[in-house]
Amino acid sequence: SGVARIGGRFVRFGWPGCSDVLGQLKDGRLLAVECKAPKGRLQAEQAAFIGLVRRFGGVAFMARDCRDVLRELSADEART
């Protein structure tokens, strides 16, 4: 997600609050990962999106590095 300059204009990818990485797990559930720098914090819209994905059975979380992603996906696998 984000914004890129294409030609002479800016094009927005996603929408406010949309996670940086969206994917689909093998079982068909939505995966949403919000990527943050070491001191970055979730904005209200980002937290709401993560909550919405979880509410409807998806896997959503904030990650600061690849270890966070592996930890969250391993924890989800252990629950299912």
trRosetta pair geometry for C-beta under 8 A, 3 or more apart (Angstrom, degrees):
i j d omega theta_ij theta_ji phi_ij phi_ji
1 13 5.1 -160 -139 104 44 92
1 14 3.2 -7 -128 -3 110 150
1 18 5.0 165 -103 98 152 108
1 19 7.0 151 -5 102 136 31
1 20 5.3 -118 32 -119 98 43
1 22 8.0 77 -44 -15 103 103
2 12 7.7 -137 124 -147 27 59
2 13 5.7 11 52 50 53 105
2 14 7.2 52 -5 28 36 119
2 20 7.5 32 -38 -127 98 85
3 10 5.3 8 -179 -178 114 110
3 11 6.9 160 -154 78 64 40
3 12 5.2 -29 -98 -100 85 63
3 13 7.1 -169 -81 15 32 77
4 10 7.2 160 82 -152 29 64
4 11 5.7 -20 63 59 80 91
4 13 7.0 35 1 -18 101 113
5 8 8.0 -24 -175 -151 97 13
5 9 7.2 174 -150 95 65 25
5 10 5.5 -42 -96 -95 64 66
5 11 7.7 142 -114 14 16 77
6 9 6.5 -23 67 70 73 73
6 10 7.7 112 20 -128 72 20
6 11 5.0 6 14 -3 121 124
12 15 7.8 78 139 -93 122 41
14 18 3.6 -153 -173 78 115 145
14 19 8.0 -142 -138 58 144 35
15 18 4.9 98 50 -27 65 120
16 45 5.0 -40 146 167 91 166
17 43 7.2 -120 -97 89 68 108
17 44 8.0 -54 -100 100 109 55
17 45 3.0 -112 -78 153 104 97
17 46 5.2 -159 -143 -69 60 41
17 48 5.9 -36 -151 64 140 100
17 49 4.2 153 153 -35 100 122
18 22 7.4 -41 178 -50 100 124
18 49 6.1 -179 -97 -134 29 161
19 22 6.0 129 74 -67 103 78
19 32 3.8 141 11 -177 155 93
19 33 5.7 124 170 61 130 29
19 34 4.7 -102 -130 -68 86 71
19 46 7.1 102 -88 -148 61 88
19 49 6.1 -164 -38 119 81 132
19 50 7.0 96 -72 -76 114 79
19 53 7.7 -6 -19 -31 133 152
19 60 6.7 -144 -60 -143 148 102
20 33 6.4 -57 63 98 88 74
20 34 5.8 109 4 -134 93 40
20 35 4.4 -59 50 16 156 99
21 31 7.4 -32 121 121 94 97
21 32 7.2 151 85 -156 62 38
21 33 4.1 -5 59 56 112 103
21 35 6.7 75 -11 -32 104 107
22 30 7.1 -32 -161 -167 89 96
22 31 6.9 142 -163 83 40 65
22 32 5.7 -4 -106 -103 71 72
23 30 7.7 135 79 -165 41 52
23 31 4.1 -19 68 63 89 116
23 33 7.8 12 12 1 106 104
24 28 6.5 -21 -176 -146 108 32
24 29 7.2 154 -157 79 63 34
24 30 6.4 -42 -103 -106 65 43
24 31 6.5 -160 -80 11 12 94
25 28 6.9 -33 73 37 76 20
25 29 4.7 0 38 59 118 86
25 30 7.7 -14 3 48 89 5
25 31 5.4 114 -46 -47 86 111
25 59 6.5 67 -41 18 137 128
27 80 7.6 -127 -13 172 165 158
29 57 5.9 -118 -125 131 111 90
29 58 5.1 162 175 -117 94 56
29 59 6.0 81 124 -7 127 90
30 53 5.7 -117 98 -149 122 104
30 56 7.7 30 28 93 126 108
30 58 3.6 -32 66 -118 91 132
30 59 7.3 -171 93 33 54 62
30 60 7.7 6 111 -59 97 97
31 58 6.8 -159 -70 -175 27 100
31 59 5.2 -11 -111 70 70 101
31 60 7.5 161 -164 -79 38 56
32 49 6.8 -133 164 138 155 103
32 50 6.5 -159 101 -106 125 63
32 53 4.7 -129 17 -82 136 170
32 58 6.3 54 1 138 101 134
32 59 7.4 172 29 93 65 53
32 60 4.0 0 64 -113 104 97
32 61 7.8 141 89 19 70 44
33 60 7.5 -157 -70 -145 36 54
33 61 6.4 -9 -118 67 66 71
33 62 7.7 117 -167 -123 59 22
33 63 5.4 -13 -167 10 108 121
33 69 6.3 7 -126 -107 145 104
34 42 6.5 58 122 -108 156 97
34 46 5.3 93 -124 -173 151 120
34 49 7.9 123 -65 79 122 117
34 50 6.4 -67 -13 -67 128 118
34 60 7.7 46 -12 -178 95 89
34 61 7.3 -134 30 115 84 33
34 62 4.6 -37 74 -106 103 72
34 63 7.2 148 73 20 50 67
35 62 7.8 161 -86 -160 14 64
35 63 5.9 -30 -105 72 60 86
35 64 7.8 118 -161 -109 60 24
36 40 3.3 -152 -170 84 97 126
36 41 7.2 103 -150 -43 145 12
36 42 7.3 -80 -70 -64 143 62
36 62 5.6 8 0 -175 123 110
36 63 7.3 156 26 77 78 36
36 64 5.6 -46 77 -93 82 71
37 40 4.2 108 44 -28 74 111
37 64 7.2 28 156 -141 13 88
38 64 5.9 77 -96 -163 47 130
40 64 7.6 167 44 -108 103 90
42 46 4.5 -139 -161 89 88 119
42 47 4.6 101 138 -57 135 90
42 50 7.4 -54 -140 0 145 138
42 62 5.9 -105 -66 -77 111 143
43 46 4.7 93 53 6 76 105
43 47 7.2 -147 90 -5 38 86
44 47 5.8 -56 -148 37 31 110
44 48 6.3 32 154 -20 65 108
45 48 5.6 -53 -147 36 31 114
45 49 6.4 34 154 -21 64 104
46 49 5.8 -51 -149 33 32 111
46 50 6.5 33 153 -17 64 104
46 62 7.8 69 146 -87 123 108
47 50 5.7 -53 -150 36 33 112
47 51 6.4 34 151 -19 64 107
48 51 5.6 -56 -150 38 32 114
48 52 6.3 35 152 -23 65 105
49 52 5.6 -52 -148 33 33 113
49 53 6.5 34 154 -19 65 102
49 60 7.4 -150 123 -164 74 151
50 53 5.9 -53 -150 34 31 110
50 54 6.4 28 153 -14 64 108
50 60 4.2 -179 -146 134 70 125
50 61 6.8 97 -147 -83 124 22
50 62 7.2 -43 -89 -42 154 81
51 54 5.8 -58 -148 40 31 110
51 55 6.1 38 153 -28 66 107
51 60 7.8 -103 -28 83 19 140
52 55 5.5 -49 -145 30 30 117
52 56 6.7 7 162 1 62 107
53 56 6.5 -75 -155 48 26 94
53 58 3.9 -72 176 74 86 129
53 59 7.4 -49 141 62 116 19
53 60 3.8 102 80 -39 134 138
54 57 7.8 99 -174 -26 30 8
54 58 6.4 -89 -74 68 30 73
54 59 7.7 53 -96 -118 71 22
54 60 5.3 -106 -47 39 84 108
59 72 7.2 135 174 149 111 107
59 73 7.4 73 161 -104 152 65
59 76 5.1 5 -118 -110 133 157
61 68 7.4 -157 127 156 123 103
61 72 4.6 -140 40 -132 163 155
62 68 7.6 -47 112 160 55 146
63 66 7.7 52 170 -90 131 19
63 68 3.8 166 -139 96 81 124
63 69 4.9 23 -123 -58 156 77
63 72 7.0 -103 -79 1 106 137
64 68 5.5 106 34 -22 67 147
65 68 5.7 113 57 3 57 98
65 69 7.8 -114 112 -1 40 90
66 69 5.4 -51 -153 34 44 114
66 70 6.3 43 152 -18 73 103
67 70 5.7 -54 -147 39 34 110
67 71 6.2 36 154 -22 66 107
68 71 5.7 -55 -147 36 30 113
68 72 6.3 25 158 -16 65 108
69 72 6.0 -59 -148 39 28 107
69 73 6.2 19 159 -12 65 111
70 73 6.0 -60 -142 43 27 106
70 74 6.1 28 159 -20 65 110
71 74 5.9 -58 -146 37 25 110
71 75 6.3 26 155 -20 63 108
72 75 5.7 -54 -147 35 30 112
72 76 6.4 30 154 -19 64 105
73 76 5.6 -50 -146 35 34 112
73 77 6.3 37 153 -21 65 104
74 77 5.6 -53 -148 35 32 113
74 78 6.5 34 153 -21 64 104
75 78 5.7 -53 -151 34 32 113
75 79 6.7 31 151 -19 63 105
76 79 5.7 -57 -152 34 34 111
76 80 6.5 14 158 -8 68 111
77 80 6.2 -67 -145 42 30 99
